Amino acid sequence: MVPDLSHHVRALRRRLRLSQDEFAERCGLDRTVITHIESGRNRASSAATQQALARGAGLTVEQLAAYFAKPAPAAGADKWRRPRKNAA
């Protein structure tokens, strides 16, 4: 896997239209792990973390590795935002 996955993981999570909490729950990880990966503080280099990320994305580890092998999206290129709920 490539050393810096921060932009890849963020883009993948947003592509799935999941919050960090939702993605972490699907992966079986704590939200802080996802936050640290996306911020570059954690490289997600352990096999267990990679398996968890693949599981959360509904991919095999091989498919996840192929996704990560592509050039990283530019920072901010994944600007999808969840619509705000109307305050009632």
Residue pairs with C-beta under 8 A, 6 or more apart in sequence:
1 44
1 45
1 50
1 65
1 68
2 8
2 68
2 69
2 72
3 43
3 45
4 40
4 43
4 72
5 37
5 43
5 44
5 68
6 37
6 38
6 39
6 40
7 72
7 73
7 74
7 75
7 78
8 67
8 68
8 70
8 72
8 73
9 34
9 37
9 38
9 44
9 53
10 38
10 78
11 72
11 73
11 77
11 78
12 53
12 57
12 67
13 20
13 23
13 34
13 38
14 78
14 80
15 78
15 80
16 23
16 57
17 80
17 82
18 26
19 82
20 31
20 34
20 35
20 38
21 31
23 34
23 56
24 30
24 31
24 33
24 34
24 56
26 55
26 56
26 57
27 34
27 52
27 53
27 55
27 56
28 52
28 55
28 56
29 49
29 52
29 56
33 42
33 49
36 42
37 43
37 44
37 49
37 53
42 49
44 50
44 53
50 61
50 64
50 65
51 61
53 64
54 60
54 61
54 63
54 64
57 64
59 67
